[in-house]
Amino acid sequence: FGPVESFDSLDSIAISSDEIIEQEVISKTSLGIIITEEMHNTCKSTLNLSESNVVRFKEALFSGNLYNIGPFDALGTLFSPSRWDNYFDCVEMHNNI
């Protein structure tokens, strides 16, 4: 069977469920920057994104028409050329944290 390690040695490789969630990759930007769940949640909070805008963003991203759909704001649907850029800027800023 080979060498057997004690259970004590396994403590050093244990990862908490919070760490797994933080490391979970949910997408990539067009520049190839990986978006983790932790980065997404940080940017969602920083930009005060509503859950409905997060759903709109994910649906548009996965369907390939991100820049044909805008987020909702106080005045209705936002259709500016940079409508989702704040999110990508935030993700890129938190990439090395």
Buried (B, 14 or more C-beta within 10 A) or exposed (E): EEEEEEEEEEEEEEEEEEEEEBEEEBBEBEEEBEBBBBBBBBBBEEBEBEEEBBEBBBEBBEEEEBEEBBBEEEEEEBEEEEBBEBBBBBBBEBBEE
